[in-house]
């Protein structure tokens, strides 16, 4: 079997120019090519042994001068697949894409309507853009305590109350797999004269199977970001930004993208994005058929566990495996430890919830292994059924005092947490998972926020991003 056949069993390189050029770069290296440009490993594994497949875009996959244009050709194929006017490949994950979109609609001193489920990268994008968030809380499922999509009425009210808003920025689907009616949100945003931006990090294959929702652009959004590495088989950090240009300036987006992207992008990551796009385009329906059925079968097994709640039905990604443990009495953090010990770690676990990310590389056998271990752990750790504890981020209604940018650059001091109440936070504090802020820079520190964070920490969650993760002290503005 040839090297190319081994590397590319489905023949994706035939329709993936960047992937094809990447394979050619690996062949040149194997034939003895020794470059004299960055990166510094020069293709050698002699010293570290960890860079065998690493190639730069400029100089390896393409020439230093990028004369072949493999990247624009690959990006155009992705734009065509998603029905976009333009596409950019990022090696900075959806984090980079979200920040680029925030800069694209930046009007310093203005507001932007933002989902409170937004990833922290969106908040940092607002810092860069000088925008003040008008937060929109999600609906919360009373059975699970989890975010269940966004009400168009809340978004419309936020837009009506903030005539200077530059855009609506939603995170959809959520971390746990719930999603909104984006077509209705697009209508609301467009009626208000602003674009709809969507962080669709967890939805790279939405729109490519009849059992799945349409992707954000197909639903009418003006721009979307999605992580190709999260739910498709690409290298970590691979993401794409896709946009239509009726309400989004292509030139402005290009400037924003370049301002926050590396000037030395990995050809390896970018080639994997191109390969994943070709996989989705030519084999997606078949692979997603298998995925949807495998997850359905796994859910059926888990439904038979007494007290276990399986998230499914309208408004839930049929490829996401999310379960609620409150009815079993088992502690999700302890169950997670069992899963790790058994070699089947999952994406998220808190006291009441387990989330497994299942992708097209999984099959009935791998899911059977996961569900076997999960069921055995729940039965071993079963206890008295308990009430759902809503996540700290849904309990607290944020009160924005100043913009995130002002808070980021403001003078701050460290004070005991008990003395921080009533002050303006310089900290971003989020229980992880899911990483949604309970307190964000520029917001008022309230007793409710401190109590919610303290309780989340006590249940075994990591307090992320805070200057003092122990919560003994907080950073507040002077």
Rosetta blueprint (number, residue, H / E / L):
1 X L
2 X L
3 X H
4 X H
5 X H
6 X H
7 X H
8 X L
9 X L
10 X L
11 X L
12 X H
13 X H
14 X H
15 X H
16 X L
17 X H
18 X H
19 X H
20 X H
21 X H
22 X H
23 X H
24 X H
25 X H
26 X H
27 X H
28 X H
29 X H
30 X H
31 X L
32 X L
33 X L
34 X L
35 X L
36 X L
37 X L
38 X L
39 X L
40 X L
41 X L
42 X L
43 X L
44 X L
45 X L
46 X L
47 X L
48 X L
49 X L
50 X L
51 X L
52 X L
53 X L
54 X L
55 X L
56 X E
57 X L
58 X E
59 X L
60 X L
61 X L
62 X E
63 X L
64 X L
65 X L
66 X L
67 X L
68 X L
69 X L
70 X H
71 X H
72 X H
73 X H
74 X H
75 X H
76 X H
77 X H
78 X H
79 X H
80 X H
81 X H
82 X H
83 X L
84 X L
85 X L
86 X E
87 X E
88 X E
89 X E
90 X E
91 X L
92 X L
93 X H
94 X H
95 X H
96 X H
97 X H
98 X H
99 X H
100 X H
101 X H
102 X H
103 X H
104 X H
105 X L
106 X L
107 X L
108 X L
109 X L
110 X L
111 X E
112 X E
113 X E
114 X E
115 X E
116 X L
117 X L
118 X L
119 X L
120 X H
121 X H
122 X H
123 X H
124 X H
125 X H
126 X H
127 X H
128 X H
129 X H
130 X L
131 X L
132 X E
133 X E
134 X E
135 X E
136 X E
137 X L
138 X L
139 X L
140 X E
141 X L
142 X L
143 X L
144 X L
145 X L
146 X L
147 X E
148 X L
149 X L
150 X L
151 X L
152 X H
153 X H
154 X H
155 X H
156 X H
157 X H
158 X H
159 X H
160 X H
161 X H
162 X L
163 X L
164 X L
165 X L
166 X L
167 X E
168 X E
169 X E
170 X E
171 X E
172 X L
173 X L
174 X L
175 X L
176 X L
177 X L
178 X E
179 X L
180 X L
181 X L
182 X H
183 X H
184 X H
185 X H
186 X H
187 X H
188 X H
189 X H
190 X H
191 X H
192 X L
193 X L
194 X L
195 X E
196 X E
197 X E
198 X E
199 X E
200 X L
201 X L
202 X L
203 X L
204 X L
205 X L
206 X L
207 X L
208 X L
209 X L
210 X L
211 X L
212 X L
213 X L
214 X L
215 X L
216 X L
217 X L
218 X L
219 X L
220 X L
221 X L
222 X L
223 X E
224 X E
225 X E
226 X E
227 X E
228 X H
229 X H
230 X H
231 X H
232 X L
233 X L
234 X L
235 X L
236 X L
237 X L
238 X L
239 X E
240 X E
241 X E
242 X E
243 X E
244 X L
245 X L
246 X L
247 X L
248 X L
249 X L
250 X H
251 X H
252 X H
253 X H
254 X H
255 X H
256 X H
257 X H
258 X H
259 X H
260 X H
261 X L
262 X L
263 X L
264 X L
265 X L
266 X E
267 X H
268 X H
269 X H
270 X H
271 X H
272 X H
273 X H
274 X H
275 X H
276 X H
277 X H
278 X H
279 X H
280 X H
281 X H
282 X H
283 X H
284 X H
285 X H
286 X H
287 X H
288 X H
289 X H
290 X H
291 X H
292 X H
293 X H
294 X H
295 X H
296 X H
297 X H
298 X H
299 X H
300 X H
301 X H
302 X H
303 X H
304 X L
305 X L
306 X L
307 X L
308 X L
309 X E
310 X E
311 X L
312 X L
313 X L
314 X L
315 X L
316 X E
317 X L
318 X L
319 X L
320 X E
321 X E
322 X E
323 X E
324 X E
325 X L
326 X H
327 X H
328 X H
329 X L
330 X L
331 X L
332 X H
333 X H
334 X H
335 X H
336 X H
337 X H
338 X H
339 X H
340 X H
341 X H
342 X L
343 X L
344 X L
345 X L
346 X L
347 X L
348 X E
349 X E
350 X L
351 X L
352 X L
353 X E
354 X E
355 X E
356 X E
357 X E
358 X L
359 X L
360 X L
361 X L
362 X L
363 X L
364 X H
365 X H
366 X H
367 X H
368 X H
369 X H
370 X H
371 X H
372 X H
373 X H
374 X H
375 X H
376 X H
377 X H
378 X H
379 X H
380 X H
381 X L
382 X L
383 X L
384 X L
385 X L
386 X L
387 X L
388 X L
389 X L
390 X L
391 X L
392 X H
393 X H
394 X H
395 X H
396 X L
397 X L
398 X L
399 X L
400 X E
401 X L
402 X L
403 X L
404 X H
405 X H
406 X H
407 X H
408 X H
409 X H
410 X L
411 X L
412 X E
413 X E
414 X E
415 X E
416 X E
417 X H
418 X H
419 X H
420 X H
421 X L
422 X L
423 X L
424 X E
425 X E
426 X L
427 X L
428 X L
429 X E
430 X E
431 X E
432 X E
433 X L
434 X L
435 X L
436 X L
437 X L
438 X L
439 X E
440 X L
441 X L
442 X L
443 X E
444 X E
445 X L
446 X L
447 X H
448 X H
449 X H
450 X H
451 X H
452 X H
453 X H
454 X H
455 X H
456 X H
457 X H
458 X H
459 X L
460 X L
461 X L
462 X E
463 X E
464 X E
465 X L
466 X L
467 X L
468 X L
469 X L
470 X L
471 X L
472 X L
473 X E
474 X E
475 X E
476 X E
477 X E
478 X L
